[in-house]
Amino acid sequence: MPKKGGATKKAAGGGELSRFLETHLQTINDTFQMMAEAAPGGGLERTEWSEVVKIGDQVSRQATVAGMLWSGDLPDVETLKENVVAYFNILQGFLLVCHGSMVGAGPTLHKSICSAAKNVVESSFSLFKQAVAAYESRSPDRKTAIPPVTGTVWEACLALKKVPTNNCTAIGRAMTQIGVYLKDILREMKELPIGDSSDSTAEKSSNGAVDTTSCSDRDEMSSDLELDDDFTEEEVAVAKLVVTVASDSLAVVKEVIRFITGLLKSSGNQSGANEDKVEPMEKLLIYCREIADQVNDLGASVYPPQDNSQMKLTVKRLYDGINGMRKEIGHLGGSPASAFAAIEGLEKWLGSLEAELADDVANEMENLKIRH
């Protein structure tokens, strides 16, 4: 009973532990901000990512100790303070090792490392904030509430093993995510209520048969389609071309990924063998991301009433992205024939979309003349 009474007295002592914890939280925040601002300059020795994983395992084990301590029969405040100090010393060391692993990191790898470190930091903050709050408020849920929060620290530390360990891997994964993004956009666009397009332009890839159907021929065939009431025949033609552009944009990203993969394999796994490729690869990633964003904008523009002027602007931006992509692929060397072929296929359908938009504008102008 005296032990319980002592703990209660300390818990009601006006937030002593909260103030003590706050100083440690601020130190970690300052370290993380320094790490997140920029990667260390070149010329320094890079810390291997395996060392980061090892320190992460220590953080995980210390989280287990903390979880057991704070959810069990609590000792005196000084013992709890010692636990806080021990944990945050290890967490500080973890961040410093993360910072050392950033030597030579490009923007994409730097972002990946920061994201992983942030998850460890935030889950650690959550654990100790909840533990201290439960202690000071004498919460009856302390023994059941703390273990799940401890689990989030374990998950964050375990995820460190999946972080890319070099620039090329980080860029490759980012490009793969762009491919998934484009695939989701394409899936949504194929659900547009524009009739059965299984044999239409929208379902043809750039490697398949070229659709030479003229605008007037499409008008004659449009009566065979079951059109949604909201789409005009001209808007259906535009929408189907937009779906094709989305499909070929995805094909371009896939070919770029294959090209880069082949390039890296041909260079071997020697340390630093691909460092000269990082800058053009980073730029190539930026262009891939820009193209995906423009395709998303095109997809949003196909819903009636279509804004042709906005769509033309988006098409221009896509051309700019493609030109930049072609330039960076050229800088990388290797065997880019398949990637260039995919880009040419996308350009062809952009040209078809551009022509369709121009025809629609001409038709609108003609209708205005007739009305007057």
Disulfide bonds with the S-S distance in Angstrom:
none
